[in-house]
Amino acid sequence: MKLFFKEHYLLIGVQIVQFAVMLSVYWLDGYRSIKPLLYAVFLGFFFLGCYLFYHYYRRRKFYRRLARPLETLDESIQKNGGAPAAEALEELLKSQYRHYRHELKTLERAQKEHLTFMEQWVHQMKTPLSVIELTAQNLDEPESSSIREETERMKTGLNTILYMARLRTIEQDFRVKPVVLADIVHEVNRDNKRLYIRSQVYPKFKEEKQGLTVETDEKWLFFMLSQLVQNAVKYSAGKSSTIIISLYEKGAEAVLEVTDFGVGIPEADRKRVFDPFFTGENGRSFRESTGMGLYLTKTAADQLGHRLELDSEEGKGTTVRMVFTSTQNLTPM
């Protein structure tokens, strides 16, 4: 109703001015019989009211649609009524809708092609890296260690690219099932064994309750824990020789915790550490920082329904906790 009056307030105003001018002309001409004039004005307003009522009644659905936001895109192409302006708007919306759907499908197709290309490229690059690693085993030290170190860095970067690409379709990539957290921790430690040795930072595993089992995606959990461990090692190297990986229950929730005793995160950077490509003050000191590790970990955790918590003190270290809710904690009491 408000929209209808906003559209017709000028017409109503013009009619009022017109009737006032007519009364003034008759009055100045010496016509002093006021009742016929008032009756004429009443008839004018009566016919104006009838027109406005008919106009609103005929187009009420159209005004109601314009007055509220659309809940779905398909609502924009519903019937508006028989008014010419409404029909013209309906045709315009249909045309825009078809154009939008065409553009959307084009973008989705391009996105899928890009994702497929990225996955194929990453897998193709892993093959020559494996060949380089095998070749390096036949070389003498320190050349062999240097080559393996660089290939590990390249593999880590390729995995990050692969998971960034999969992040766009992360819901389709999930395979949720019961996972024993200790098994994932041991697997991550084995996979990062050379990183521990090279950085001279070693993990200490604390399992307060054995057999902690949660409902999650094993592949993504492995990736998330790897990111947390690699960050802990990177920012501990040269300052501390130990990181602690802990498993425990807090109430009905299961907690996977990674603690380091490295450089810590400055207070000004803590609120932004989960933003994409944010490296902060530490990123300028550690050249290998991409600013994507914690972002990918946080995004995947959110999609899986896990909670990520971070505590840090500059110069003393950082603790990151991955909390599995009571419904995800499958450990027998």
Buried (B, 14 or more C-beta within 10 A) or exposed (E): EEEBEEBBEEEBEEBBEEBEEBBEEBEEEEEEEEEEBEEBBEEBBEEBEEEBEEBBEEBEBBBEBBEEEEEEEEEBBEEBBEBEEBBEBBEEBEEEBEEEEEEEEEEEEEEEEEBEEBBEBBEEBBEEBEEBBEEBEEEEEEEBBEBBBEBBEBBBBBBBBBBBBBBBEBEEBBEBEEBBBBEBBEBBBEBBEEBBEBBEBBBEEEBEEEEBBBBBBBBBBBBBBBBBBBBBBBBBBEBBEEBBBBBBBEEEBBBBBBBBBBBBBBEEBBEEBBBBEBBBEBBEEEEEBBBBBBBBBBBBBEBBEBBBEBBBEBEEBBBBBBBBBEEBBBBEE
